[in-house]
């Protein structure tokens, strides 16, 4: 009986880990040079990383600042769009430019 409980806990933990991995926010896991698409609104953005050659690409990440919520770190004039995300693993600020 104890073995069955341990196996069930391991399976649950595996499913939980996979679910967490698949639901991570793209701002946390993206990198400089990546392109993003906003599935939300300007007031409630929901960024998703997309291929830069895709027609869905709206923004390109020019700078990324981990473990901060300070949008004033976005000082590059070529990246006037600042996006701050909190929660998940850590705070992230993305400095982005519009994809033309």
Secondary structure, DSSP 8 states (H G I E B T S, - for coil): -HHHHHHHHHHHHHHHHHHHHHT--HHHH--TT-EEEESS-SSS--EEEE-TTSTT--EEEEEEEES---GGG---TT--EEEEE-STTS-EEEEEEE--
